[in-house]
Structures are given as C-alpha cells and as structure tokens.
Amino acid sequence: MRYFDGSRAKIGGVVACLHQQPASAWQTAAEYFSGGVQYPPMGMKRMFWRSRSEVTEEVENGTPVSIEAGRPRRRMKVILTLALSGALGGFLISYVFPARYTSISTVLVEGQKIPDEYVHPFITSDFTQRIQTLSQEVVSPSKLRGMIEGPTHGYPPIPPLVKPEEEDKLISHIQQNMTIEPVFPSFSEAPKASPVGFTVTYVDSDPARAQQICAALTEAIVNENLKSRAEVAQSTVEFLGRQLDDAKKVLDDQDAKLADFKKKQMGQLPTDSRTAMSPIIEEQYKLLTRDNDTNEASYKDLLGKFRSAQLSEQLENQQMGEQMNILATANLPVSPDFPNRTLFALGGLGLGLILGIGRALWPSRKVKAE
C-alpha cells in the first residue's frame, strides 16, 4: 500500500470517497487491498486517483463527482481524433492515384466578311461534323509524328517531351486524351442555336506537357482548317473550270452543227422568206435549236458557278472567308482535375466522423445491453 503511505489525509479522502461509491466499488477496493497488489488497475486509478480538491468537494457537498462525468470529453476526443485522422488519410490516399491535369483552349469561328448573297459559301457542311473531321485529321499518326519531329514537316511543333523510341506511345496517348466540344451562344438554347466555336481539351499527367500539347493541337486544327478550305476552293475552281471547258466545246460543236444545217437548208427555214418547210427539215431544225439552247443554258450556269468559286477562292487566299481565331490559349493547369484532393480529404473526414461516433456510442450500447 505504498500509494497511501505517509498521507493520512489522502487515505481519509479515499475512505470518504468509498462511502459515496456503490457496493461494487467497495468490493473492488477490498480485493485490491487484500491482494497485496502494488499497482492498481486503470479502473481503480480513474476511480480513486483524483485531486485533493475533488475529494474535498465530494466530502463537503455530499455530491460525489461520478467517474462518468469525464466520458463526454473522452468521447469527443475520440470522435475528433478519428475525424482528423480520416481527413489526413484521405488526403494522403489521393496521392496514390496518378494525377490528371486538363488544359483547355477556346477557338472562335467567324463567318466570311462578304455577305452570302454576293459570294455564296462553298463549304456548307455541318459545323460539328467538320470540326470532328479536322480533329481526326490532326491526330492522325502521320501528322502527329510530323508535329513531334519538328516544324520542318509543316506542322506546329510539339516540344520533344519524350524519347524517339517513345513516340508511338505519346501518339496513342494524344489520340485517347484529346477531345473537341462545340461552343454555343450563352443566350440561346444549345439544340436550336448554331455553334460559334469549339474548345480543345487535352489531359496529361504533367501540367506543362498538357498545356504544350493542347496549344500545338489547337494551332494545328486552325491551320488545317485554313489549308483544307484553300484546297477545297482551289479544287472547286479547277473542277468547274474543266466542266466549263467541256461545256464550251459541246456548245461550240452544237453551234457548228446548227450553222451547217442552216447553210444546207438555206431558204427553207422559218427565218427565210419562204414559209413552206418540209416536216423532216422542221423536226431536224427544232432538235438542233433545242439542243443548242440547252447547252447554252448549261454553259451559262457553269460559268456563274465558276466565277463564284473564283471569288470564294480569292476570299480564302485573302483570309476574308470563314476564319478560326484562338480566343483563349491553352492554360497551364494549377491543380489536377483528378484526384480531387479536397474531396478525398472530405471523404476521409466523413468516414472518420462515422467511425468516431460509432466508437463513442459502442460502450454505452454495451452497458445497456448488460
């Protein structure tokens, strides 16, 4: 009983405290003192080892401070400990997953500067479909390899971010992680309004590389659009030019036939002074005249289209046709889109709170069950 040696007041306090405890406490104390144990169990420490002021308060007021009084604080401590541990654990777990950084650029599409009624646009396909076609052209292995190998191939360069033997892996990664989405006017409903531009999005594990590749892809799409429109304009002019030449030859041949026919049938045609004309000659004349009129109308139609195509080609060469302008360059992502470390920390915090509350309530449920 070395804990009580030399302190009569403390022993008296313990005896006074025991008077306030239930019979089970007396039994536990008796077993402790009679057993000759030098170190009391933790339950006994919590019951008896209290300050002099606490014991005096219990003796003087006759209202002992129960050992249950400290339990709410201990439970709150358990809850807070588990909650903070869960938040820290969730935050650390987020670093297990590979980070994904997203870089985005925005491209605005402007219509041609000359009204359509003066120069009819020769590209009238669906805008979204055209953008998807352009993106597929840009991410083709041949063009991506040219972008990686440098500007000597005529493409916007992608910085040498990988070793030459890893080019195929980078090309596959770009094809899988580049997306294009149309941009609609904010004041209109998307299904009814026409797109006014598009965004280029690229995802990578390195933020700087994400920005560099996104910028290169965006520039490549803009350049590819200019190139493809110029090629379409040129090929359209060339095609209509050939068609016009063929139509001119047919019309010239028809004019020659009609002139030869008039020469042979001089004096028997409706334009002559004579009005009598055999049915055979009349039928031949009508056919020749009709074919000549049809060929002449076809030639005039092709000539109008050819001249319109020439104007469109001039607009494209002078960059007065439809233009794509980079409205917002590729940004440098500051934080990863995945994993969201804040959400992971909040998830861990919530899980820690649930575990802490469950742990704090479990002893009470056990007592009630007994």
C-alpha positions in Angstrom: 0.0 0.0 0.0 2.8 2.4 -0.9 0.4 4.7 -2.7 -1.1 5.7 0.6 1.9 5.7 2.9 2.6 8.9 4.7 -0.6 10.6 3.8 -3.4 10.2 6.4 -5.4 12.9 4.7 -5.3 11.1 1.4 -6.4 7.8 3.0 -9.2 9.6 4.7 -10.2 11.1 1.4 -10.2 7.7 -0.2 -12.3 6.3 2.6 -14.8 9.2 2.3 -14.9 8.7 -1.4 -15.6 5.0 -1.0 -18.5 5.8 1.2 -20.0 7.6 -1.8 -19.4 4.7 -4.2 -21.7 1.7 -4.8 -21.2 -1.7 -3.2 -19.3 -2.9 -6.3 -16.7 -0.2 -5.8 -16.1 -1.4 -2.1 -15.7 -5.0 -3.3 -13.2 -3.9 -6.0 -11.2 -1.9 -3.4 -11.3 -4.8 -0.9 -9.9 -7.1 -3.5 -7.2 -4.6 -4.3 -6.1 -4.0 -0.7 -6.3 -7.7 0.3 -4.5 -8.9 -2.7 -1.3 -7.0 -1.9 -1.1 -5.6 -5.4 1.3 -2.8 -5.7 -0.1 -1.1 -8.9 -3.8 -0.6 -9.0 -5.7 -1.4 -12.2 -6.6 1.5 -14.6 -10.2 1.4 -13.5 -9.1 1.9 -9.9 -6.9 4.8 -10.8 -9.7 6.5 -12.6 -11.9 5.9 -9.5 -9.5 6.9 -6.7 -6.6 9.0 -8.0 -8.2 12.3 -8.1 -7.0 15.7 -6.8 -7.5 16.8 -3.2 -9.9 19.5 -4.2 -12.2 16.9 -6.0 -12.2 14.6 -2.9 -12.8 17.5 -0.6 -15.7 18.7 -2.8 -17.3 15.3 -2.7 -16.9 15.0 1.1 -18.2 18.6 1.9 -21.1 18.7 -0.5 -22.1 15.1 -0.3 -22.4 15.0 -4.1 -19.5 13.0 -5.5 -18.2 13.7 -8.9 -19.0 10.5 -10.8 -16.4 8.9 -13.0 -18.9 9.2 -15.8 -18.5 12.9 -15.9 -15.3 12.7 -17.9 -16.7 10.4 -20.5 -18.3 13.0 -22.8 -15.0 14.8 -23.2 -13.2 11.5 -23.9 -15.8 10.6 -26.5 -15.5 13.9 -28.2 -11.7 13.4 -28.2 -12.1 10.0 -29.9 -14.5 11.5 -32.5 -12.2 14.4 -33.3 -9.1 12.2 -33.4 -10.7 9.7 -35.8 -12.2 12.5 -37.9 -8.9 14.4 -38.3 -7.1 11.1 -38.9 -9.6 10.2 -41.6 -9.2 13.6 -43.3 -5.4 13.3 -43.3 -5.6 9.7 -44.5 -8.0 10.7 -47.4 -5.7 13.5 -48.4 -2.6 11.2 -48.4 -4.5 8.4 -50.3 -5.3 10.9 -53.1 -1.5 10.8 -53.9 -1.8 7.1 -54.6 -3.7 7.8 -57.8 -1.9 9.3 -60.8 -2.7 13.0 -61.2 -4.6 14.1 -64.4 -4.2 17.8 -65.5 -6.5 19.3 -68.1 -5.6 22.1 -70.4 -8.3 23.9 -72.4 -8.2 26.3 -75.3 -11.1 28.1 -77.0 -11.5 28.8 -80.7 -14.0 31.3 -82.1 -15.3 30.8 -85.6 -16.2 33.9 -87.6 -18.2 33.8 -90.8 -16.9 35.3 -94.1 -16.7 39.0 -94.3 -18.6 39.3 -97.6 -22.4 38.8 -97.4 -23.6 35.4 -98.6 -25.8 36.9 -101.3 -22.8 38.3 -103.1 -20.4 35.3 -102.6 -22.0 32.0 -101.8 -20.0 29.9 -99.3 -18.8 26.7 -101.0 -18.5 24.8 -97.7 -22.0 24.3 -96.2 -21.5 21.0 -94.3 -22.5 20.7 -90.6 -20.1 22.6 -88.4 -19.8 20.0 -85.7 -19.1 17.3 -88.3 -16.4 19.5 -89.9 -14.7 20.1 -86.6 -14.6 16.4 -85.8 -13.2 15.7 -89.2 -10.5 18.3 -88.7 -9.6 16.8 -85.3 -9.3 13.3 -86.8 -7.0 14.7 -89.5 -4.8 16.4 -86.9 -4.4 13.4 -84.6 -3.6 11.0 -87.5 -0.3 9.2 -86.8 1.5 10.8 -89.7 0.6 14.4 -88.7 1.3 13.8 -85.0 4.6 12.3 -85.9 5.4 15.3 -88.0 4.4 17.6 -85.1 6.7 15.7 -82.8 9.6 15.6 -85.2 9.5 19.4 -85.7 8.3 22.3 -87.9 10.3 21.1 -90.9 7.2 19.0 -91.8 4.9 22.0 -92.0 3.1 21.3 -88.7 3.1 23.2 -85.4 5.8 21.6 -83.3 5.2 19.5 -80.2 8.2 20.0 -77.9 10.5 16.9 -77.6 8.8 15.7 -74.5 9.7 12.0 -75.0 12.5 9.9 -76.4 12.3 8.9 -80.0 11.5 5.3 -79.1 8.5 6.5 -77.1 6.9 8.5 -79.9 4.3 5.8 -80.7 3.2 5.7 -77.0 2.8 9.5 -77.0 0.8 9.5 -80.2 -1.5 6.9 -78.8 -1.9 8.9 -75.6 -2.7 12.1 -77.5 -5.3 10.3 -79.6 -7.0 9.0 -76.4 -6.9 12.2 -74.4 -7.8 14.9 -76.8 -11.4 16.0 -77.2 -13.3 18.7 -79.0 -16.6 20.2 -78.0 -18.7 22.8 -79.8 -19.4 26.1 -78.0 -22.9 27.5 -78.2 -24.1 31.1 -77.6 -24.9 31.6 -73.9 -28.2 33.4 -74.7 -29.6 30.6 -76.9 -30.6 27.1 -76.3 -27.9 24.7 -77.5 -30.1 22.3 -79.6 -31.5 25.2 -81.6 -28.5 27.6 -81.9 -25.5 27.1 -84.2 -22.1 26.7 -82.6 -19.9 29.8 -82.5 -16.7 28.0 -81.8 -15.2 25.0 -80.0 -12.9 24.0 -77.2 -9.9 21.8 -77.4 -9.2 19.7 -74.3 -6.2 17.7 -73.5 -5.5 15.6 -70.4 -2.0 14.6 -69.2 -0.2 13.6 -66.1 2.2 16.6 -66.4 0.6 20.1 -66.4 3.3 21.7 -68.6 3.1 19.0 -71.1 -0.7 19.2 -71.1 -0.5 22.9 -71.9 2.1 22.5 -74.6 0.3 19.7 -76.4 -3.1 21.4 -76.2 -1.6 24.6 -77.7 0.1 22.6 -80.5 -3.1 20.7 -81.3 -5.2 23.9 -81.3 -2.8 25.6 -83.7 -2.8 22.5 -85.9 -6.6 22.5 -86.1 -6.7 26.2 -87.1 -4.0 25.7 -89.7 -5.6 22.6 -91.0 -8.9 24.4 -91.4 -7.2 27.2 -93.5 -5.4 24.6 -95.5 -8.4 22.4 -96.2 -10.6 25.4 -97.1 -8.0 26.7 -99.5 -7.6 23.2 -101.0 -11.4 22.9 -101.4 -11.6 26.3 -103.0 -8.8 25.5 -105.4 -10.2 22.1 -106.3 -13.6 23.5 -106.8 -12.3 26.2 -109.2 -10.3 23.6 -111.1 -13.3 21.2 -111.3 -15.7 23.9 -112.5 -13.0 25.1 -115.0 -12.8 21.7 -116.6 -16.6 21.4 -116.6 -16.8 24.8 -118.2 -14.3 23.9 -120.9 -16.2 20.7 -121.7 -19.5 22.6 -121.8 -17.9 25.2 -124.1 -16.7 22.5 -126.5 -20.1 21.0 -126.6 -21.8 24.3 -127.2 -19.3 25.2 -130.0 -19.9 21.8 -131.7 -23.7 22.4 -131.4 -23.3 25.9 -132.8 -21.3 24.5 -135.7 -23.9 21.8 -136.4 -26.7 24.4 -136.4 -24.8 26.7 -138.7 -24.0 23.9 -141.1 -27.6 22.9 -141.1 -28.8 26.4 -141.8 -26.3 26.7 -144.6 -27.5 23.5 -146.2 -31.2 24.3 -145.8 -30.9 27.9 -146.8 -34.2 29.3 -148.0 -36.2 26.6 -146.2 -36.0 27.7 -142.6 -38.6 29.8 -140.7 -36.3 32.8 -140.8 -36.3 32.8 -144.5 -38.8 34.5 -146.7 -40.3 31.2 -147.6 -42.8 29.8 -145.2 -43.0 26.3 -146.6 -40.8 23.8 -144.9 -40.9 20.0 -145.1 -41.7 18.1 -141.8 -38.3 16.4 -141.8 -36.4 19.6 -142.1 -38.6 21.2 -139.5 -38.0 18.4 -137.0 -34.3 18.5 -137.5 -34.2 22.2 -137.0 -36.2 22.0 -133.8 -33.9 19.4 -132.3 -30.8 21.3 -133.2 -32.2 24.5 -131.8 -33.4 22.9 -128.6 -30.0 21.2 -128.0 -28.3 24.4 -128.7 -30.4 26.3 -126.2 -29.9 23.6 -123.5 -26.2 23.6 -124.0 -26.1 27.3 -123.8 -28.1 27.4 -120.6 -25.8 24.8 -119.0 -22.8 26.7 -120.1 -24.1 29.9 -118.6 -24.9 28.1 -115.3 -21.4 26.6 -115.1 -19.9 30.0 -115.9 -21.8 31.6 -113.0 -20.6 28.9 -110.6 -17.1 29.2 -111.9 -17.0 32.9 -111.3 -18.5 32.5 -107.8 -15.9 29.8 -107.0 -13.1 32.1 -108.2 -14.4 34.8 -105.8 -14.6 32.3 -102.9 -11.0 31.3 -103.7 -9.9 34.9 -103.6 -11.6 35.4 -100.3 -9.8 32.3 -98.9 -6.5 33.5 -100.2 -7.0 36.9 -98.7 -8.3 35.3 -95.4 -11.7 37.0 -95.8 -13.7 33.8 -95.7 -14.7 31.8 -92.6 -11.9 32.2 -90.0 -10.9 30.4 -86.8 -9.4 32.6 -84.2 -7.9 31.4 -80.9 -10.0 33.2 -78.3 -8.3 31.7 -75.3 -4.9 30.0 -75.5 -4.2 26.7 -73.7 -4.0 27.3 -70.0 -1.4 25.9 -67.6 -3.5 23.8 -65.1 -2.6 24.6 -61.5 -4.3 21.7 -59.7 -5.3 18.2 -61.1 -8.8 17.5 -62.0 -8.3 14.0 -60.6 -7.8 13.1 -57.9 -9.6 16.0 -56.2 -7.6 16.1 -53.0 -10.2 18.3 -51.2 -12.9 15.7 -51.9 -10.7 12.9 -50.8 -10.0 14.7 -47.6 -13.7 15.5 -47.0 -14.5 11.9 -47.7 -11.9 10.8 -45.1 -13.3 13.3 -42.7 -16.8 12.0 -43.1 -15.7 8.4 -42.7 -13.7 9.3 -39.6 -16.7 11.1 -38.1 -18.8 8.0 -38.6 -16.3 5.7 -37.1 -15.7 8.1 -34.2 -19.4 8.4 -33.4 -19.8 4.6 -33.7 -16.8 4.1 -31.4 -18.1 6.6 -28.8 -21.6 5.1 -28.7 -20.5 1.5 -28.7 -19.6 1.3 -24.9 -23.0 2.8 -23.9 -24.8 0.3 -26.0 -22.8 -2.5 -24.4 -23.8 -1.2 -20.9 -27.4 -1.0 -21.8 -27.3 -4.5 -23.2 -26.0 -5.8 -19.9 
